[in-house]
Amino acid sequence: MWALEELASREEQERLWLSDGSSGEVSSFTEAICGVFDNGGVSRALDSNGLPIELAIRFKELSNYIDKVPQDAPPQEQFGHPAMLEITRLSS
């Protein structure tokens, strides 16, 4: 849930992705994605058809938009990427 909340909030993204770590909290676009799909078990659930169809469709759509944002780009470029609007909408 924390990763979806992070992807759903521009404020959280800016706070965490631009952090120097001095607050004890830091994250990135890649960490948030892994938090949803890998650590959160969504990938396994999608592979095993373990999600209701509506959720599976939403997560697949989210994944498609995530694929459009370069993971190696600086956070400022990720924030401004057109796909982030849909990522934020779908994550919320």
Long-range contacts (C-beta under 8 A, 24 or more apart in sequence): 1-40, 2-35, 3-31, 3-32, 3-33, 3-34, 3-35, 3-36, 3-39, 3-40, 4-36, 4-40, 4-91, 4-92, 5-91, 6-32, 6-35, 7-32, 7-33, 7-36, 7-87, 7-88, 7-91, 8-88, 8-91, 8-92, 9-88, 10-79, 10-84, 10-88, 13-75, 13-78, 13-79, 14-75, 14-79, 17-75, 17-78, 17-79, 18-75, 28-75, 29-69, 29-71, 29-75, 29-78, 30-71, 33-66, 33-71, 36-62, 36-91, 37-63, 58-90, 61-86, 61-90, 62-87, 62-90, 62-91, 65-90
